Amino acid sequence: SGLSYSGVALRSVAKSFKEMHSKYPQAFRYLIFYAITRNGAGTFLSIYSTYFTVQMKLSGFEIIMISICVLLVGAPAGVVFAKLTRKFSLKKLWYMTLGLWIVAVTLTPFLAYKEGDFVSAILLGGCVFAVALSWYYSVGYPAFAALIPYGHSMEYTGLYDLFGHASSWISPLIYT
């Protein structure tokens, strides 16, 4: 009917969005929550390097070592999280993950603040936040997938990805 590919795509997205809003309100609310928070956890990675450089006066090498620790601890933490899914519901795992973030963010100014204190920086920034990041990204999509109906997984997964990427400007706006 004379519509371009982008016009057809935008209509399809709008239709899916309206359907999710009216028929599956929990999935819709989760999608909005995800759009707002998705990049906040990722922004941590850029903020912590500034915090460690400016506040704690750590060297570039020490910050690289903390980043390597995040990778080395984060990968096994994802495996632990997978094993926890057999014992706990996604809702409980979300609460555990959010609780870990709250504790880690609250403790940071009290435990990792002294200039040159590489040990507290690597323990908190490299280990605790590695687990928090790994768990945050591990619980995200499975929790959303549990809310979407059978037969709509591809359609709503597309919305999930779209909202995650379309909101990527929010974190830099807030944190910088």
matplotlib code that plots the C-alpha trace (Angstrom):
import matplotlib.pyplot as plt

x = [0.0, 2.9, 4.6, 8.4, 10.1, 10.8, 7.1, 6.0, 8.6, 7.5, 3.8, 4.7, 6.6, 3.8, 1.2, 3.3, 3.9, 0.2, -0.7, 1.9, 0.6, -3.0, -2.8, 0.4, 0.9, 3.5, 5.7, 5.1, 6.1, 9.2, 10.1, 10.0, 12.0, 14.6, 14.8, 15.6, 18.0, 19.8, 22.4, 22.8, 24.7, 26.8, 27.6, 29.1, 32.1, 32.9, 32.2, 34.3, 37.4, 36.8, 36.2, 39.3, 41.4, 40.1, 39.0, 41.5, 44.4, 45.0, 47.2, 46.1, 47.7, 45.8, 42.5, 43.3, 44.0, 40.6, 39.0, 40.7, 39.4, 35.9, 36.1, 37.8, 35.2, 32.2, 32.3, 32.2, 29.6, 27.4, 27.7, 26.8, 23.8, 22.7, 22.9, 20.9, 18.1, 17.4, 16.8, 15.3, 12.5, 13.5, 11.7, 13.9, 17.0, 16.0, 15.7, 19.1, 20.7, 19.2, 20.1, 23.7, 23.8, 22.4, 24.9, 27.8, 26.9, 26.3, 29.6, 31.8, 32.2, 33.0, 35.3, 37.0, 37.9, 41.5, 44.1, 46.1, 44.1, 44.4, 43.3, 39.9, 39.4, 40.1, 38.0, 35.0, 35.3, 36.8, 35.0, 31.7, 30.7, 31.8, 29.2, 26.6, 27.1, 27.1, 23.9, 22.2, 22.8, 22.0, 18.6, 17.4, 16.2, 15.0, 12.8, 11.3, 10.9, 8.9, 6.4, 5.7, 3.2, 3.9, 4.0, 5.2, 8.8, 10.4, 8.2, 8.6, 12.3, 12.6, 10.9, 13.2, 16.3, 14.9, 14.1, 17.5, 19.4, 17.0, 17.5, 21.3, 21.4, 19.8, 22.8, 25.4, 22.9, 22.4, 25.9, 28.1]
y = [0.0, 2.4, 2.1, 1.9, -0.9, 1.5, 2.5, -1.1, -1.9, 1.1, 0.1, -3.4, -2.2, 0.2, -2.7, -5.0, -2.3, -1.5, -5.2, -5.8, -2.8, -3.9, -7.7, -8.2, -5.3, -7.0, -7.6, -4.0, -2.7, -4.9, -3.6, 0.0, -0.9, -2.6, 0.4, 2.7, 0.4, -1.5, 1.0, 2.0, -1.2, -0.9, 2.7, 1.6, 0.3, 3.7, 5.5, 3.1, 3.8, 7.6, 7.0, 4.9, 7.4, 10.6, 9.6, 6.8, 8.0, 4.5, 4.1, 3.0, -0.4, -0.9, -0.1, -2.6, -5.2, -4.5, -4.8, -8.1, -9.2, -8.2, -10.6, -13.4, -13.3, -12.3, -15.4, -18.0, -15.8, -16.3, -20.1, -19.8, -17.8, -20.5, -23.1, -20.8, -20.7, -24.4, -23.5, -20.0, -18.3, -15.5, -13.1, -14.1, -13.9, -10.4, -9.4, -11.0, -9.2, -5.8, -6.4, -7.1, -3.9, -1.9, -3.3, -2.8, 0.8, 1.7, 0.2, 1.6, 5.1, 3.5, 0.7, 1.9, 5.6, 5.9, 7.1, 4.2, 1.5, -1.0, -4.0, -2.6, -1.4, -4.8, -6.6, -4.3, -3.1, -6.2, -9.0, -7.7, -5.6, -8.4, -10.7, -7.9, -7.1, -10.8, -11.5, -8.4, -9.4, -13.0, -12.4, -9.7, -11.5, -14.8, -12.8, -11.0, -14.2, -15.7, -12.8, -13.1, -15.5, -18.5, -17.5, -14.0, -14.6, -13.3, -10.2, -9.2, -10.1, -7.5, -5.0, -5.9, -5.3, -2.2, -0.7, -1.6, 0.1, 3.0, 4.0, 3.9, 7.7, 7.9, 6.8, 9.1, 12.0, 11.2, 10.2, 12.6]
z = [0.0, -0.8, 2.6, 2.8, 4.7, 7.6, 7.7, 7.8, 10.5, 12.7, 12.4, 13.4, 16.4, 17.4, 17.1, 19.2, 21.8, 22.1, 22.3, 25.0, 27.0, 26.8, 27.1, 29.0, 31.4, 33.6, 30.5, 29.5, 32.9, 32.9, 29.5, 30.7, 33.8, 31.6, 29.3, 32.3, 34.1, 31.4, 30.8, 34.4, 35.3, 32.2, 32.9, 36.2, 34.2, 32.9, 36.2, 38.4, 36.3, 36.9, 40.6, 41.0, 39.1, 40.6, 44.1, 44.9, 42.7, 41.2, 38.2, 34.8, 35.4, 38.6, 36.9, 34.1, 36.8, 38.4, 35.0, 34.4, 37.9, 36.8, 33.9, 35.8, 38.6, 36.5, 34.2, 37.1, 38.8, 35.8, 36.1, 39.8, 38.9, 36.4, 39.2, 41.5, 38.9, 39.8, 43.5, 43.4, 41.4, 39.0, 41.3, 44.2, 42.1, 41.0, 44.7, 45.4, 42.5, 43.4, 47.1, 46.1, 44.0, 46.9, 49.4, 47.0, 46.1, 49.7, 50.9, 48.2, 49.8, 53.1, 52.1, 48.9, 49.3, 50.5, 48.0, 46.6, 48.4, 45.6, 47.8, 48.7, 45.1, 43.7, 46.3, 46.0, 42.4, 40.9, 42.9, 44.4, 41.4, 39.0, 40.7, 40.7, 37.0, 36.0, 37.9, 36.6, 33.0, 33.7, 35.2, 32.7, 29.7, 31.4, 33.7, 30.7, 28.7, 31.6, 31.2, 27.5, 26.0, 23.9, 20.2, 20.8, 21.8, 18.6, 18.4, 22.1, 22.1, 19.3, 21.5, 24.4, 22.3, 20.8, 24.2, 25.5, 22.7, 22.2, 25.8, 25.7, 25.8, 29.3, 31.4, 29.8, 30.3, 33.9, 34.9, 33.0]

ax = plt.figure().add_subplot(projection="3d")
ax.plot(x, y, z, "-o")
ax.set_aspect("equal")
plt.show()
